[in-house]
Amino acid sequence: MSSLRARAAALAAVAVIGFSTLSAGAAHAAPSSSPAPAPAARAATTPAEVAPEVAEALSALAPPTRIPGNSFLTKDQSWYSPSGRSRVVMQWDGNVVLYRDGKAIWAAPGAIPNGDHLVMQWDGNLVLYAADNRPIWWSHTEGHPGAELTVYNEGAIAVELNGKILWTSAPPAQVPLPCPPWGPPYPGQVIPPWCPVWPFPS
């Protein structure tokens, strides 16, 4: 029962940042399709700004694709989440965009038009470089050798080391509505969609 409540709490936390279906798979890079308009860029989240509720929610999700250090994307290549529903793309126009189900939900600030290749470095920093190797944007996670980039089915990327989230594209989560006590609902009771229902299917 406690594990069920923990899973429900995780789903509640990620529901407010657009996460949903959970599944798993393997890492790969592949050519991307034509880019869609990217969302307005926002400032990078530094390690100190990762909200505890976001870190806790991501840690409870299905296993993500893991991109090790010294990996990179060139133009028109992507890293996919295990289910393929989410992908981070190094676009031909220089932008780095995270998509979920074809919808752009995050973009690297200042990438257009000079972005050329995205590198998950050995020192733990995720960096977008121009063609002349000038850094344009980075995750501010240097100094963490062995860190990996993770790509989640639910629509987030993160730089992680030994289970600790150093940076993530996910915005801080709002406090979701709590789940009601476990048991049959009373007439007219409102149950948030992320809460388990009675009886829980076996």
N, C-alpha and C positions, 0 to 999 in steps of 0.2 A: 504493500500500500504506500509506503514512504517513497519508493522509486516511482510509482505512478504519480504521486503528488509532485515530486521533483521534476518529472518530465512535463507535467502540466504547467508548472511555474516557469520552466524554460520556454515553452511555447507561448505563454502569456507575455514574457519579456520581449520575445522577438516578433510577436504579432504586430506591435506598434511600429516596427521598422520594415514591415513588408515581407517577412519571412513566412514560409509555409511548409511545403512537402519535404520530407526527409528521405535521403537515399545515399548510396555510396558508390565508389568506382576508382579509376586510376588516372594518373597525370599524363598529359600530352599537350603538345602545341600543334596548331593546325592553321591553315590559311583562313582568314576571316572573310565575311561577306561585306558588301558595301556598307559603310558606316551610316548610322542614323544620327539625327541631331543629338548632340550631347547636352546634358543638363548644365546649368550654370555652375562653374567651378567654385569650390569653397576652400578655405584654408585647410591645410593638412592637420590631421589630429596627431599630436605628439604623444609619446608614451604616457606622460603625466595626465593627459586629458582623456584617456580611455576610461569611461564610466564603469564602475564595478558591475552594474547590472548588465551592461553590454558584454563584458568579459565573461560573466557567469552564464549568460544566455548562449553565447557562442560555444562555450565549453560543453554545453549539454546537447548540442546538435549532432547530427550524423557526421561521421568522419569526412573531412574535406579532402580535396586534392592538395597534395603537398609539393611545393616547388622548392627544391634545395638551393643552397647558395651556388654561385657561379652559373646560374641559369639566366637566359635572356630571351626576349622577343624582339624580332625585327618587324618592319612594317608589314601589315596584313597577316600577322600571326596572332594566335590567341592561346590562352590557358583556360581550360574548361573545368567546371566543377564536376564531381563524379557523375551526376545525372545528365550533364550537358545543358541544364537549364540556365546556368550562370556562366559567364565567361568574361575575362578581362582581355581587351584587344589593344594592340599597338596599331593604330589606324594609319592609313596612307596619308592622311592630312596632318599627321603629327600628334594627334590627340591620343591619350590613353583613357579608355572608357570601360566601365564595368556595366554589363548588360545582364538583365534577368528576364527570361521569356521575351527577348527582343527589345526590351525597354531599357533605355539608358538611365542608370540610377546613381552613377558617380563618375566624375572625370578628374584627372590630375590637373590642378590649377596651373595655368600658364603654359600648357603643353603646345597649343596651336600657335604658330605654324612650324615651330622648329624641332619638335620631338622626333627622334629618329629610332632609338632603341631603348627598351626597358630592361633593367638588369636587377635581378635579386642577387646582391653581392655576398661574398663569403663573410664579410664583417657584419651581416645582418641588416644592411641598409638596402631599401628598395629605391632605385634611382632611375629617373628618366633622363637620358642624355640626348644632346643634339648630335648632328653628324660629325662635328669636330670634337666630340667627347666632352663638351661643356655640360655640366649638370644643370638641368632646368627645374626639376622638382625631385624631392626625396622625402622619405618617411621619417627621418630623424631617428633612426634606430641603429646607427652605427655603434660599434663597440660590443656587439652581441654575436660573435662568431658562432656558426651553427644554427642560427635562426632560419626559419623557412617562411615562404609566402604560402598562405592557405587560401583556397578558393571554395567557398561554401555554396551548396545547392540553393540555400535560402536567400542569396543575394548579397554577400559581403566578401571582402578580401581582408586578410589580416597578416601581419608579421608576427610570428610566434616563436618562442624559444622554450622548450621543455614544458609546454602547456600554458605558459604565460603569454598573454597578448600584449605586445609592445606598441602596436599601432593597428588601427582598423578603419576601414571606409565607412563603417556603420555609425550613424549619428547616435548621440545619447538617447537611451530609451526613456519614454515617459512611464510613469507608474501605471500599470494596467489595473483594471478592475479585479478585485480578488475573486477567487472561486468560492462558491458556497460550500457549506459543510457536506461531506460525503454522505450520500443517501438519496432516497427518492425525492424529487422536487415537489414542492407544494404547488397547488394551482396558481397560475399567474406568475410564478417565479421566473425572473430573467437570469439566464445562465450565459455568460460570455462564451463566444465560439471556441476559445482556446481551452476551456475547462472540460474535463472528462464528464461524460453523462452517465446516469445510472440506468440500467446496469452497464458497466463497461464491457464492450464486446471482447470475448476471449480469443 
